[in-house]
């Protein structure tokens, strides 16, 4: 996508997206302990299973793992790299597997349908080994306002 859409009254739908189209993936660096500690501080989620190795081991795990909401934040980053935040009409996710420390998540989105200027997207976070850790959905407004979007 070469031009950025901005908020405005909905008018004619754009043809920039098509059902089945994959948005450019967001490949992330490995999840580090520093990432987890910073996210715990920023989010207020200090659950020790995410940042304390002893707590993780006492729960039967080999190591700490990422906060589920960190993966959802990454999906939000994928969406807002493609459309402005004000174009997102709904966004939800389901945690399906843990993201271990040192894993390299990749966020992906596929256009499922476009109806009345709203694109329905299927979202997922996958690890390098093929594990899907999160699935989700979003609806984004893909209409163009000729007064604010430089339309015809």
N, C-alpha and C positions, 0 to 999 in steps of 0.2 A: 504494500500500500504506500503510495507516494505522498498523498496529502492527508493531513490530519483532520478528522471531523470535529466539529465543535457543537455545543448544545444549541438548540434553537427549536422553534416550532417544527413539528413533523410535517414533511411534505412527501414528495415522490420517493419511493425506495431506490436505493442505489443498486448497481449491478456488480459491485466489487466482490461480493461473496456469493458462492454457489453451494448448494447442498453437496456434501461429500468433500468439500475443500478442507485441507489441513492448514491451520495457521502455522506460521513459523514456530518451531519448538523453542522452549527456553531451557537450555542446558545449564545446569548450575554446578558450581565447584563442590568438592566433597564437603559433607556436613562435618564440622569440627567441634570439639568440645567448647572452643571459644564461641562459635556460632550459637551453640545451645545456651551457654551462659549469657550471652548478649540478648538472645531472644527471651530468655527467662526474665531478665531485667526489664526489657522493653514491654513485654506482655503482662508481667505480674504473675506469670505461671511458674512458680518456683517448686513444682512437684519434684522431689528429689530423684525420682526414677529417671528424669531427663538429664540430671547434672551430677549425680552422686553415684559413683561406681559401686560403693558398698550397698546402697539402697537398691540398685538394679540387680546386683548379685543376690541379695536377700530375697528378691522377688523371683529368683530362678533364671535370670537373664545373664548372658555373658558380659554385657556392657550396657551403657546408657543408650537411649534412642531419642530421635527428634520428636519434638512436640507436634502433634497432628496439625495444630493451627499454623505452624511454620510452613508446612506443605500447602495449606490453604492460602497463606499469604503469598507464597510463590505463584500459585495459580492466579491470584489477583494481579500480581505483577505481570504475568503473561497477558492477561486481558487488557490491562491498562497500557501495555506496550503496543497494543493494536488499536484500541479505541479509548477515547478519553473516559475518565471515571464516570462522568455525568451521563454517559450513554449506556451504562450497565443498569439494566432494569431488574434483574434478579441474579443471584449467585449462591449456590449451595454445594456442599460436598459431603462425602461419606468416607470415613477412614476404614480401609480394608486390610491394611498390613502396616507393621511398624517400619520406620525408616531408620536403619542402624547408623550409629556414628560412623563416619568415613564413607558412607554411601554417596553416590552421585545422582541426585534426582534430575529427571527431565520432565518438564511440564508440556502437555500437548492439548490441543483443542481441535475439534472437528465440527464443521458446520453441519447440523442435522437437517435443518429446514429454515426457510425464510417465509414469513407470513406477515402481511400488513406492515412491512418495514422493520420487523423484529426478527433477528437471527437467533435461532436456538442452537446452542453449542453444547457438545459433550466434552467434558474435561477429564483429564487423568494425569496422575503423576506416576512415572515409572522409574525403576532403578536400572542400572546397567545390566543386571542379570535377567531383566525382563519382568521382575516382580512389579505389579501394580500396587501402589500403597494408598492411593486415593482416587476415587471417582467423583465426578461432579457434573454440574450443569450450570449454564448461564444463559441469560437472554440479553441481547444487546440491540440497541436501536441503531439501525444502519441506514436511516433515511438521511437525505441531504436537504438542507435548508438553503435555497439559492441566495438568500440574503446574508448568510453567515458562513457558508461553506464554499463560496466561490463557484456555485453551480451555474448552469446556463440560464 
